[in-house]
Amino acid sequence: MQILPGIAVSPGVAIGEALVIDNEGFRIPRRFVARDAVDDELERLAAAIAAVEAQIGRDRDTITTKLGSQYGAIFSAHLTLLGDPKLREELAQMVRERHYSPEYAVTRTLRRYAKTFQSLDNAYLAERAVDLFDIEKHLLRNLTGRRRGELAHLVSPVIVLAHALTPSETANLDRRYVLGFATEVGGAGSHTAIVAQGLEIPALVGIGPFLSDIAGGDVVIVDGDHGQIVVQPDQDTLDRYHHEREQHQTLSMRLRELRDLSAQTADGQRIELLGNIEFPHEVEQCKQHGSDGIGLYRTEFLYLGAETEPTEEDHYRAYASVVEQIGSRPVVIRTLDLGADKMAHLPLPQDETNPVLGLRSIRLSLRNVPLFRKQLRAVLRASAVGDVRVMFPMITTVTELRQAKMVLSDVMEDLDEAGVPFNRDIPVGMMVEVPAAVILIDRFLEEVEFISIGTNDLIQYTLAVDRGNRDVASLYNPGDPAVLRLIRMAIVAAIGAGKSVNVCGQMSSNPFYTMLLIGLGLRRMSATPSAIPEVKKVCRSVTVQQCEQLAQRVMSLDSARDVTTCVREELKKVVPEFVV
């Protein structure tokens, strides 16, 4: 049994067989073949080995001609390994006697060989593990050729293990068969993490290199509650996790009873609880969990993975679908929040050394006004369908905000002249996610009807922590006193100006911080759909006075560790089942 820590991005426990996806995207599941198909599978294995031998031979000859015999010798070594009679016999034996598929026989055997080489003290032999991995890839490429797109067409339950998953790949995971996933890289605030929360499946990222130690079919446990993955657990561990999963399911069933109840504190204070979504189909999840509306509709996924820029109609259909589904409840649409590094189809710099501080979000939109106008036209058209509000991301200066509002006014004039219906009084808001926006919050509040605090970026920019870097992940902490002071400043200023204020980052999706946010004065939160029941439970279990007393104690503390301890102790009194 092996236990590996990671960054938990979606809660829950998943137990099942591993579907390992290596860096080149191969599926490596454990599969068995029928007894009467063994001979055919052996022939397929032999044909693959022969084809790979021929390909490696051609590579050897080409490299020898271009670079010299010393480089060609690398491929000669591969041929020697592949031609080893013992290896070939073991591969055939796994198919013939254990009825494993050739794909599984290849990955199981070669990874075991590679691990043996890696454990040797002889540096030269240890390096041969790389050659074995290369041979494995050659054979799997020949045997399957299947890539990550196949993740959308699974036919049996698995836990996906990969070096990395892109947001679009994550979004296409079939929840009927993908029980959970874990990746070697990634951070808590990444878009992949956000999509995982939307899918409501247990997920870990940022584990570090671990795929070489796991073969397809190994039993694994993804623990999204404690942030760890357990590989080949013993029976006691399996029993414990099965029990924990049952408890989690029981709690979920109890929380469903809150669906039609408001998020009202025990002393009668109404808390507006909205949902964060990426795609129109997530509206149904918000409704099922009792959301008061959509507090953050991220529009980036119309762009991610698209070979061409989305049209105005693409935007409008997506927005109108959300508005129609949610009915009379509000929908806050955030304009494009991506960087130039993610917009390959536009003539933009693709080599920014630090895209988080580069041409992204509102900066990108203002640099590409035709793109911006196209999105705003769709947003305004959708405002004729229901209660739509528009929000600009990553506002840093008052000038940026005024420029964005000016483009919005110009688009309104165009639609007016064309006779296209829209809400002329559409509420306009901004994201507060950089310290500069908080420092000048009084000026910004004169320009907007509402603000929404994006804690993910606010934490990142305040603490100078790359939220996708696992080496500094421990410094990325919502409970840091500096972050809490900024949040309080923004909330107090908005309340004083009579403007609506919301928190829409991961902090509002974590019931651990619900009491603290209420105590800081917040009366509107926007969370991932799956988190709404737990946040609502906390709201209904506390009084405003309890929350304000907690906030007062917390704001006198000097470290994130002390803040966490203080919040945990108080939360344990009111909702002990949420405290780990």
C-alpha positions in Angstrom: 0.0 0.0 0.0 1.2 3.5 -0.9 -0.3 6.8 0.3 0.5 9.9 -1.8 -0.5 13.5 -0.8 -2.0 15.9 -3.3 -4.1 19.0 -3.5 -7.8 18.2 -3.0 -9.9 20.2 -5.5 -13.2 18.3 -5.2 -14.4 16.5 -2.1 -15.6 13.0 -1.6 -14.1 9.5 -1.8 -13.8 7.4 -4.9 -12.7 3.7 -4.9 -12.0 1.8 -8.1 -9.7 0.5 -10.8 -7.1 2.8 -12.2 -7.2 4.0 -15.8 -3.7 5.3 -16.3 -3.1 7.8 -19.0 0.6 8.5 -19.6 2.1 11.7 -21.0 1.3 10.7 -24.5 -2.4 10.0 -23.8 -2.5 6.2 -24.0 -5.3 4.3 -22.2 -3.8 1.4 -20.2 -6.8 -0.4 -18.6 -6.8 -3.9 -17.3 -8.8 -6.0 -19.6 -9.3 -9.8 -20.0 -9.8 -11.7 -23.2 -12.1 -14.6 -23.8 -10.5 -18.1 -23.8 -11.4 -18.7 -27.5 -9.8 -15.3 -28.4 -6.4 -16.0 -26.9 -4.8 -17.3 -30.1 -5.9 -14.2 -32.0 -4.7 -11.9 -29.3 -1.3 -13.6 -29.3 -1.1 -13.0 -33.0 -2.0 -9.4 -32.5 0.8 -9.1 -29.9 3.3 -10.8 -32.1 2.3 -8.5 -35.0 2.7 -5.4 -32.8 6.2 -6.5 -31.7 7.3 -7.1 -35.3 5.9 -3.8 -36.4 7.7 -2.0 -33.6 10.9 -3.8 -34.3 10.7 -2.6 -37.9 9.9 1.0 -36.9 12.8 1.1 -34.4 15.1 -0.3 -37.0 14.1 2.4 -39.4 14.6 5.0 -36.7 18.0 3.6 -36.0 19.1 3.8 -39.6 17.7 7.3 -40.0 19.4 8.6 -36.9 22.7 6.9 -37.8 22.7 8.6 -41.2 21.9 12.0 -39.8 23.8 12.1 -36.5 26.2 9.2 -36.4 26.4 5.6 -35.2 26.7 6.6 -31.5 23.1 8.0 -31.6 21.9 5.1 -33.7 23.2 2.8 -30.9 20.4 4.0 -28.7 17.8 2.4 -30.9 20.0 -0.7 -31.3 19.7 -1.0 -27.5 15.9 -0.7 -27.8 15.9 -3.6 -30.3 18.0 -5.7 -28.0 15.6 -5.2 -25.1 12.6 -5.8 -27.2 14.1 -8.9 -28.7 14.9 -10.5 -25.3 13.4 -14.0 -25.3 12.5 -13.8 -21.6 10.6 -10.6 -22.0 8.7 -11.9 -25.1 7.8 -15.2 -23.3 6.5 -13.3 -20.3 4.3 -11.1 -22.4 2.9 -14.1 -24.3 2.4 -16.0 -21.0 0.3 -13.2 -19.5 -2.0 -13.4 -22.5 -2.0 -17.2 -22.8 -2.3 -18.2 -19.2 -3.8 -15.2 -17.4 -5.9 -14.1 -20.3 -4.8 -10.5 -20.0 -5.2 -8.3 -23.1 -1.9 -7.6 -24.9 -2.2 -3.9 -23.9 -2.4 -4.7 -20.3 0.3 -7.4 -20.6 2.7 -4.8 -22.1 2.1 -2.1 -19.6 2.2 -4.4 -16.6 5.3 -6.2 -17.6 7.4 -3.4 -18.9 6.6 -1.1 -16.0 7.6 -3.8 -13.6 10.9 -4.2 -15.4 11.4 -0.5 -15.5 10.8 -0.2 -11.7 13.3 -3.0 -11.1 15.9 -1.1 -13.2 15.2 2.2 -11.4 15.9 0.5 -8.0 19.4 -0.6 -9.0 22.5 1.1 -7.6 24.1 0.9 -11.1 23.4 4.3 -12.7 23.8 2.9 -16.2 21.3 0.1 -15.7 18.9 2.5 -13.9 18.8 4.7 -16.9 17.6 1.8 -19.0 14.2 2.2 -17.4 13.7 5.1 -19.8 14.3 2.8 -22.7 11.6 0.4 -21.4 9.1 3.2 -21.1 9.9 4.2 -24.7 9.3 0.6 -25.9 6.1 0.5 -24.0 4.8 3.6 -25.8 5.8 2.2 -29.1 3.9 -1.1 -28.5 0.8 0.7 -27.1 0.8 3.1 -30.0 0.7 0.1 -32.3 -1.8 -1.9 -30.3 -4.3 0.8 -29.6 -3.5 4.2 -31.0 -6.3 5.4 -28.8 -6.0 8.9 -27.2 -7.6 10.9 -24.5 -10.6 11.6 -26.6 -11.7 8.1 -25.7 -12.2 9.3 -22.2 -15.6 10.4 -23.3 -16.6 6.9 -24.4 -15.8 4.7 -21.4 -18.0 1.7 -20.8 -16.9 0.7 -17.2 -16.2 2.6 -14.0 -12.6 3.8 -13.5 -10.5 6.3 -11.7 -8.5 8.4 -14.2 -4.9 8.9 -13.4 -2.9 11.3 -15.6 0.0 13.6 -15.8 -2.4 16.4 -16.5 -5.9 17.0 -17.7 -6.9 20.1 -19.5 -10.2 21.9 -18.6 -11.8 20.7 -21.8 -10.7 17.1 -21.2 -12.0 17.3 -17.7 -15.3 18.7 -18.8 -15.8 15.8 -21.2 -15.3 13.1 -18.5 -18.3 10.9 -18.4 -19.6 11.0 -14.8 -21.3 7.6 -15.2 -18.0 5.9 -15.5 -15.3 8.3 -14.1 -15.5 7.9 -10.4 -12.7 10.3 -9.7 -9.3 11.5 -11.0 -5.9 12.5 -9.9 -3.1 14.2 -11.8 0.6 14.7 -11.3 0.5 18.5 -11.9 -2.0 21.3 -11.3 -3.1 23.7 -8.6 -6.2 24.3 -6.4 -7.3 27.4 -8.4 -6.8 26.0 -11.9 -9.7 25.8 -14.3 -9.4 22.0 -14.3 -10.0 22.1 -10.5 -13.0 24.3 -11.0 -14.5 22.0 -13.7 -13.9 19.0 -11.3 -16.0 20.8 -8.7 -18.7 21.3 -11.3 -18.7 17.6 -12.1 -19.0 16.8 -8.4 -16.4 13.9 -8.6 -13.6 13.5 -6.1 -10.4 14.9 -7.5 -6.7 15.6 -6.6 -4.1 17.5 -8.5 -0.4 18.3 -7.9 0.6 14.9 -6.6 3.9 14.9 -8.4 5.4 12.0 -10.4 3.6 8.8 -9.5 2.3 7.2 -12.7 5.3 5.0 -13.3 4.4 3.1 -10.1 0.9 2.3 -11.2 -0.5 0.0 -13.8 -4.0 0.0 -15.2 -6.4 -2.1 -13.1 -4.6 -1.4 -9.8 -7.2 -0.6 -7.1 -6.8 3.0 -5.9 -8.6 5.4 -3.6 -9.0 9.1 -4.4 -9.6 10.9 -1.1 -10.8 14.3 -1.9 -11.6 15.1 1.7 -8.1 14.6 3.1 -6.1 15.3 -0.1 -4.5 11.9 -0.7 -4.5 9.0 -3.1 -4.1 5.4 -1.8 -2.6 2.9 -4.2 -3.3 -0.8 -3.8 -4.9 -0.4 -0.3 -4.9 -3.2 2.2 -8.3 -4.7 3.3 -8.5 -2.6 6.5 -8.0 0.6 4.6 -10.5 -0.4 2.0 -13.1 -1.2 4.7 -12.5 2.1 6.4 -12.9 4.1 3.2 -16.0 2.2 2.2 -17.5 3.2 5.6 -16.4 6.8 5.1 -18.0 6.9 1.7 -21.2 5.6 3.1 -21.2 8.3 5.8 -20.6 10.9 3.1 -23.6 9.6 1.1 -25.8 9.6 4.2 -24.8 13.3 4.8 -25.5 14.1 1.2 -29.0 12.7 1.5 -29.7 14.7 4.6 -28.5 17.9 2.9 -30.9 17.3 0.0 -33.7 18.0 2.4 -32.5 21.7 2.5 -33.1 22.1 -1.2 -36.3 24.2 -0.9 -35.3 26.0 2.2 -33.6 29.4 2.2 -30.1 30.0 3.5 -31.4 31.8 6.5 -29.4 32.1 9.8 -30.9 30.8 13.0 -31.8 34.4 14.0 -33.5 35.2 10.7 -30.9 36.9 8.5 -31.3 35.9 4.8 -28.2 34.9 3.0 -28.4 34.9 -0.8 -26.8 31.8 -2.1 -26.0 31.6 -5.8 -24.2 29.1 -8.1 -21.0 29.3 -10.1 -21.2 27.6 -13.5 -19.1 27.0 -16.6 -21.7 25.4 -19.0 -25.4 25.8 -19.5 -26.1 22.2 -18.4 -24.9 23.1 -14.9 -27.9 25.2 -14.3 -29.9 22.1 -13.5 -27.4 21.2 -10.8 -27.9 24.7 -9.3 -31.6 24.2 -9.3 -31.4 20.8 -7.8 -29.2 22.2 -4.9 -31.6 25.1 -4.2 -29.6 28.0 -5.7 -31.0 31.5 -5.7 -29.6 32.2 -9.1 -26.3 32.3 -11.0 -23.7 34.4 -9.3 -20.9 33.7 -11.7 -21.2 32.4 -15.3 -17.7 31.9 -16.6 -17.7 32.3 -20.4 -14.1 31.1 -21.1 -15.1 27.6 -22.2 -16.6 29.0 -25.4 -13.0 29.7 -26.3 -11.0 26.9 -24.7 -10.3 24.2 -27.3 -12.0 26.2 -30.1 -10.1 26.3 -33.4 -12.0 29.5 -34.4 -13.4 32.4 -32.4 -16.9 31.8 -31.2 -19.5 33.8 -33.1 -22.1 36.2 -31.6 -24.7 33.5 -32.1 -22.5 31.0 -30.2 -22.4 33.4 -27.3 -26.1 34.3 -27.4 -27.3 30.7 -27.5 -25.2 29.7 -24.5 -26.3 32.8 -22.5 -30.0 32.6 -23.4 -30.1 28.9 -22.5 -28.8 29.7 -19.0 -31.3 32.6 -18.5 -34.2 30.6 -19.8 -33.4 27.6 -17.5 -33.0 29.7 -14.3 -36.3 31.6 -14.9 -36.8 34.8 -13.0 -33.6 34.5 -10.9 -30.5 36.6 -11.6 -27.6 35.5 -13.9 -24.3 37.3 -13.6 -22.3 36.9 -16.8 -18.6 37.6 -16.5 -16.8 38.6 -19.7 -13.8 36.8 -21.0 -11.3 35.9 -18.3 -8.5 34.3 -20.2 -4.9 35.2 -21.1 -3.2 35.5 -24.5 -1.5 32.1 -23.7 -4.9 30.4 -24.0 -6.2 32.2 -27.2 -4.1 30.5 -29.9 -6.6 31.4 -32.7 -6.0 35.1 -32.2 -2.9 37.1 -33.4 -1.6 37.6 -29.9 1.8 37.0 -28.2 1.9 33.3 -27.2 5.2 33.4 -25.4 4.5 35.5 -22.3 6.9 34.5 -19.5 4.3 35.2 -16.9 0.8 35.2 -18.3 -0.9 35.6 -14.9 0.6 39.2 -14.9 0.2 39.6 -18.6 -2.3 40.3 -21.4 -5.4 38.6 -19.9 -9.0 39.2 -18.8 -10.3 42.8 -19.3 -6.8 43.8 -20.7 -7.2 41.3 -23.5 -10.8 42.4 -24.2 -9.8 46.1 -24.4 -6.9 45.2 -26.7 -9.3 43.3 -29.0 -12.4 45.5 -29.1 -14.2 43.6 -31.9 -14.0 40.4 -29.8 -15.2 42.3 -26.8 -18.1 43.9 -28.7 -19.2 40.6 -30.0 -19.5 39.2 -26.5 -21.2 42.2 -25.1 -23.8 42.2 -27.9 -24.7 38.6 -27.0 -24.9 39.5 -23.3 -27.2 42.4 -24.0 -29.4 40.4 -26.3 -29.7 37.8 -23.5 -30.8 40.5 -21.1 -34.1 40.7 -22.9 -34.8 37.1 -21.9 -34.4 37.5 -18.1 -32.5 39.1 -15.2 -29.0 39.4 -16.7 -26.1 41.3 -15.1 -22.7 41.9 -16.7 -19.4 41.8 -14.8 -15.9 42.8 -15.9 -12.9 40.7 -14.6 -9.5 41.7 -13.2 -10.2 45.4 -13.1 -7.1 47.2 -11.8 -7.6 50.9 -12.7 -10.6 53.2 -12.9 -9.6 53.9 -16.5 -10.0 50.3 -17.4 -13.4 50.1 -15.9 -14.5 53.3 -17.7 -13.2 52.0 -21.0 -15.1 48.8 -20.6 -18.3 50.7 -19.8 -17.8 52.9 -22.8 -17.6 49.9 -25.1 -20.8 48.6 -23.5 -22.5 51.9 -24.2 -21.4 51.9 -27.8 -22.8 48.4 -28.2 -26.1 49.5 -26.7 -26.3 52.3 -29.2 -25.7 49.9 -32.1 -28.4 47.5 -30.8 -30.8 50.4 -30.3 -30.3 51.6 -33.8 -30.9 48.1 -35.1 -34.1 47.7 -33.1 -32.7 44.8 -31.2 -34.3 44.5 -27.7 -32.2 44.5 -24.6 -32.3 45.8 -21.0 -31.0 49.4 -21.1 -30.6 49.4 -17.3 -28.6 46.2 -17.2 -26.7 46.1 -13.8 -22.9 46.5 -14.4 -20.4 45.1 -11.9 -16.7 44.3 -11.6 -14.5 41.6 -10.1 -12.4 42.6 -7.1 -9.4 40.3 -7.4 -6.3 42.4 -7.2 -5.1 44.5 -4.2 -5.2 47.7 -6.3 -9.0 47.3 -6.7 -9.5 47.1 -2.9 -7.2 50.1 -2.2 -9.3 52.2 -4.6 -12.6 50.5 -3.8 -14.4 53.8 -3.0 -13.7 55.1 -6.5 -14.8 51.9 -8.2 -18.0 51.7 -6.2 -19.0 55.1 -7.8 -18.9 53.4 -11.2 -20.7 50.1 -10.7 -23.9 48.6 -9.3 -22.2 45.7 -7.6 -18.9 44.0 -6.9 -17.8 40.4 -6.6 -14.7 39.4 -4.7 -12.7 36.7 -6.6 -10.8 35.2 -3.7 -8.8 32.8 -5.9 -6.9 35.6 -7.7 -7.0 38.0 -4.7 -5.1 35.4 -2.6 -2.6 34.8 -5.4 -1.8 38.4 -6.1 -1.8 39.5 -2.4 0.5 36.7 -1.2 2.6 36.6 -4.5 1.9 32.8 -4.8 1.4 31.0 -8.1 -1.7 29.0 -7.2 -0.7 26.3 -9.8 2.8 25.7 -8.3 2.8 22.8 -5.9 6.1 23.9 -4.4 4.5 27.0 -2.9 1.0 25.6 -2.5 1.2 25.7 1.3 1.5 29.6 1.1 -1.7 29.9 -0.8 -4.1 30.3 2.1 -7.5 31.9 2.2 -7.1 32.4 6.0 -4.1 34.7 5.7 -4.7 37.8 7.8 -3.7 40.1 4.9 -6.3 38.5 2.6 -9.0 38.7 5.3 -8.3 42.4 5.8 -8.7 43.1 2.1 -11.9 41.1 2.0 -13.3 43.1 5.0 -12.3 46.4 3.4 -14.2 45.6 0.2 -17.3 44.4 2.0 -17.4 47.3 4.4 -17.0 49.8 1.6 -19.7 48.3 -0.5 -22.2 48.2 2.3 -21.4 51.8 3.1 -22.0 52.8 -0.5 -25.2 50.9 -0.6 -23.9 48.5 -3.3 -24.3 44.8 -3.5 -21.2 42.7 -2.7 -20.6 39.0 -3.4 -17.8 36.5 -2.9 -17.5 34.0 -5.8 -14.1 32.3 -5.3 -13.4 28.9 -3.9 -13.5 30.5 -0.4 -17.3 30.9 -0.7 -17.6 27.3 -1.8 -15.9 26.0 1.3 -18.3 25.7 4.3 -15.3 26.0 6.5 -15.2 29.8 5.8 -19.0 30.5 5.7 -19.2 31.7 9.3 -16.2 33.9 8.9 -17.6 35.5 5.7 -21.0 36.2 7.3 -19.2 37.7 10.3 -17.3 40.0 8.0 -20.6 41.4 6.7 -21.3 39.3 3.6 -24.9 38.5 2.8 -24.4 37.1 -0.7 -22.2 34.2 -1.7 -21.7 32.3 -5.0 -20.5 28.7 -4.8 -20.1 25.7 -6.9 -23.4 23.8 -7.2 -22.2 20.8 -5.2 -21.1 23.1 -2.3 -24.4 24.9 -2.0 -26.1 22.4 0.4 -23.1 22.4 2.9 -22.9 26.2 2.8 -26.6 26.4 3.3 -26.4 24.0 6.3 -23.8 26.2 8.0 -25.9 29.3 7.4 -29.0 27.7 9.0 -27.0 26.5 12.0 -25.5 29.8 13.2 -26.6 33.2 14.3 -25.1 36.5 12.9 -23.9 37.3 16.4 -21.9 34.1 16.6 -20.3 34.8 13.2 -19.5 38.4 14.1 -17.8 37.3 17.3 -15.8 34.8 15.3 -14.7 37.4 12.8 -13.7 39.8 15.6 -11.5 37.2 17.1 -10.0 36.1 13.8 -9.1 39.7 12.7 -6.9 40.1 15.8 -4.8 37.1 14.8 -1.4 37.2 13.1 -1.1 34.0 11.1 -3.2 31.8 8.8 -2.5 28.8 11.1 -4.1 30.6 14.1 -7.0 31.7 11.9 -7.6 28.1 10.8 -7.5 26.8 14.4 -9.9 29.5 15.6 -12.4 28.9 12.8 -12.2 25.1 13.2 -13.0 25.3 16.9 -16.0 27.5 16.4 -17.4 25.5 13.4 -17.0 22.2 15.3 -19.5 23.6 17.9 -22.2 24.2 15.3 -21.6 21.7 12.4 -19.2 19.1 13.7 -19.7 16.8 10.7 -18.0 19.4 8.4 -14.8 19.6 10.5 -11.9 17.3 9.4 
